[in-house]
Amino acid sequence: MRNVTLRQLEILRMLGATGSYTKAATRLHLTQSAVYLQVRKLEQEIGLPVTEQVGKKVFLTDGGEEVLRSGQRIGEELEGLARSLEHLRAVDEGQLRIAVTSAANAFAVEMLARFLNRHARVNIRLNIANRKEVLASLERNDVDMAIMGEPPQSLDLVALPFHRNDLIVIAASNHPMAECQGIAQSDLVRENFVLREQGSGTRETVLRYFSEKGLHVREGVVMNSNEAIKQAVKVGMGVAVVARHSVLVKMESGYLRELSVEGFPLRRAWHLVHRKGKRLAPAPLEFKDFLIGHHYVKTPEERTQVLP
């Protein structure tokens, strides 16, 4: 059956519809001999007759009917494939598969909402996880792209900064250091820190930063969500380093305070990341252009930043 062609299936369908070789040939813009030839080749391939002549009319045999039913299913599958490929060609019918680190959750969702205001029919598949899991999704090619803070230099990735991400130190509004100015980092690390779990990008950034200063962070509490960290800091369980945008509401409400610490805020950026060589379909490509073109004033070096 490997040599059965779509043309043969179409001829068989037309013979079943018209009951005539002559009419089938006319409708298909073929010669009658070409129709005969393709029917004979089909019969040789399956080893059974597919038509029979009764009086002046051509009918399909049981074998012909079975082939026709399979041909119709194949036709439906091909139509579905055509629709799927069309979705890949059209932005507003496409799909965007994106992973976002939990630290960027609220910020990224806001960006996606703005994008959907322009392209309401794009289908979005959003995976929110810690940095380690997001990188694993990129490695498996489960997602088109990701939004994260600091991308690694060890993987074959393209990383494009598109928005500032200032990391600040926060404490409860009644913390003894809340009114202090220019707090020394050596004093800060005497406090208990509320940290994210292993695999979190923010955790790695904080520990690496202080380690490079020769300072050791006191790991007081470990939590697996930014919301839990904000709540823990609010009730006085320790201080934390978080993205400023993620705590603006709570700071404005008076629950949390940004501490004035030497060297802070840490100037970072949110990055849009995808595999090098990844062929982005129109929807993810449009989202990439949307972020890079509208949400970050880049230096010339940043515009061409590609991680090895």
N, C-alpha and C positions, 0 to 999 in steps of 0.2 A: 504493500500500500504506500510505500515511500515515494513512488513515482506518480501518484495521482496529483493532478494539477488543479488549481483554482479554476482555470478555464474549462476543464472537463466537468467540474461540478456545476459551473454556471450553465453549460450546454445541457446537462442532464436536467437541471431545474427548468430550463426553458422548454425542453421536450415534454416534461410533465405538465407544464402550464398550457402549451399549445396543442399537443397531440399530433405534431406534424414536423417532419424534418425541414420542410420548405419554410414554414412559418418561423421555426426556431432560427434557421439560418438568416432569414430576413431581419428578424429583430436584433440578432447579434452582429449584423453586418458581416456575415461570413458566407462563403459559398456552401452549397449543400454538401459537396464532396468533403469539405473541411470538417463539417459537423459529423458526417459518417466516419471519417478517419479518427477523430477524437473519441467518438463513442467506442469504436473497435479497440483503440489503445486502452481505454478505461476497462473494457471487458477483459482484455488480455491481462491487465494488471491485477484485477480482483478474481479472475478465473470463473466468472459467471456472466450470463447475459444480463443487460440492464434495461433493454427495451424489447417489446414484442409488437408485431403488426397484427391488428385485428380489424379486418375490413380495410377501410382507408385511414384508420386512425392508429397512431402510435401510443402505446401504453408503457408505463414502467413496470418491470417485473418486481417480484418481492425483493430481489437483490438490489434493483435500481432504487426502490423506495427506501431501503435501508441506507444506501449510499447517500441518497438525497437528504435524509434526516440528519446524518452526520455532517453533510455539507452545510446544512442550515445552521447547525451549532457552531461549526467553524466560522461561518460568516458572521454570526453574532459576536463571537470572540474577537474577530478582526475589527468589527465596528467598535467594540469596547476599547480595543487597543488604540484605534484611531482617535477616540475621544480622550484617552489618557495622554497620548502624545500631544494632542492639541492643548491640553492643560499645561504641558511642559513648555509649549511655545507661547502661551498667553499668560501675562502677569496675573490678571484678575481671575483666572481660572486655576491658578497654580497652588502649590503647597510649599510652606516654609517650615522646615524642621529645624528647630533651634534649641540649644541647651544654654542655660544661664546659671552661673554660680549663685548660690543663695544670698550672698552679700549684695548682688546686683539685682535681686528679685524685683523689688518695687520699682526701681529705676527702669529696668528693662521692660517690665509690663507697661509702664507709661509710654515708652518708645513704641512698643508694639501696638498700643491703642491708637497712637497718632498715625502710625502706618496704616492701620485698618480704616481709619477715617478716609484715607485716600484710595484704598484698595479693599473695599468691604467684602469682596467675595474670595479673597485669598484664604486658604485653609491653613491654620497655624497649629503645629504640634510642638508644644513647649515642655521641655524637661528641666526642672529646677533641682539642682544637686550641688554637692560641694565640688571644689576644684578638681579633685582627683577623679571623681565620677564623670565630670564634664569632659575632662581630657580623655578618659576611656571611651566615651561616646564618639568623640572625634576620631580616635584611633580605629574604632570599629566601623566608622563611616555610617553610624546610625543617624547622624544629624548633618545638616548642610553647613552649619556654622555655630559659633558660641559667643556669648558675651561674658567676659571675665575681667578681673583686675590685671594681675601680672601674669602674662603668658610665659611658659617655660621656653628656654632656648635649646632644649634637648630634642624636641620633636620637629618634624618637617612641617612647619606651620607658617602661614601668612598672618601677621598680627597688625591690625590697623587701629591706632588710638583714635577715638572719636569724641571723648568727653572727659573733662577733668574729674578726678576722683580723689578728693582730699581726705586723708585719714587723720582723724583727730582723737584726742584722749577725752573720754567722758567720765563723769562721776555723778553721784547723787547730788541734788541741789543743795543739800545740807552737809556735804563733805567738807572736812576741815580745810582742804586746799581749794575749795570752790572760789574763794575771793583772792587767792594768791596770784601774783604775776611773775612770769619767768621762772617757773618751777624747774629746778635742776633735774635732769634725767636720773641722776644718782639717787635723788630723794624719791622720785616717782617709783622706781623699781622696788622700793621697800614696801609699797602697797601690794595687796593681793590683786592679781589680774584675773579678770573673767575672760577666758579664751574660747575660741572655737575648737572643734574636734580635730584630730589628725586628718590631714588631707585637705584642710581648708586653706585657701590662698591667703586670707587675712592673717591667720595664725602664723603661717610660714613667714609672711612679711614682717610681722611684729617681732617674732623670735630672732629672725636674721638681723633685723635692724639693730636691736639692742645688743645682740651678740657681737656685731661688728664694732660697737662702741665699748666692748669689754664689760658689758653689764648683763646680769642674770635676772630674768623675769621670774617673779614669784607666781607660780601657777596655782591660783586659789581655787577656781571653779572652771570646769570645762563643760560647754554646752554645744548642742548641734544646730542651733538656729539663732539668727540675729535678734529675733523678737524676744527669745528667752534671755539673751545676754542683756538687752536693754532693760528688761524687767528686773534681772538680778542686780544690775548696777543701780537702778532706781531705788531698790530696797536696801542698798548699802553693802552688798556682798563683795564689792571691789570696784576697781576701775577697769576700763576697756578701751581698746583702740578700734574704731569703727569708721565707716565711710560717713562723712558729714551729712550727705543727702538723706541717709537712712534714719537720722535722729532729729531732723529739723523740727518736726511736729512736736516731739516730746520736749525738745529744748524750748520751743516757743511756748509750750504749756507750762513750763517751769519745773518739770519733773527731773530733767537732767541738765547738767552744765558742762560746757566745753572748758577743759582745764587749759590754762596758759602754761604750756610746757616748752622748754628750750628745744628747738629743732622741729617743732610741730606747728602747723600740720605737715604731714608727709605728702609732698606733691606727687600724685600718681595719676593714672588715666585709666578709664575703661577702654577695653580693646574688643574689637570684633575680630574673631579668629576663625580661620578655616584651614583645611589641609592644603598644602601647596599642590598645585595641579588639579584641584577640585574643579570640575566643570559645573558651575552653578546654573540652575534653571532660571528662567526669567523672574519668578517671584523672589527667591532668595537674592538674586543679583540686584533686583530693584530695592530690596530692603537694605542691602549693603550700600548702595548709592545714596539711599535716604539717610542713613546714619552718618556716613562719611561727609556727605554734602551739606548737611543741615545742622549738625549738633556739635561741631568742634572746630575751633580755629587752630589749624595745624601749622607747625613750622615746616620748612621745606624738607628737613630730614625726616620728620614724622610722616609726611605724605608718601615717602618711599620706603618706610621701615618694613623690612621682611626679615623674619627670624630664620637663621640657618637651620 
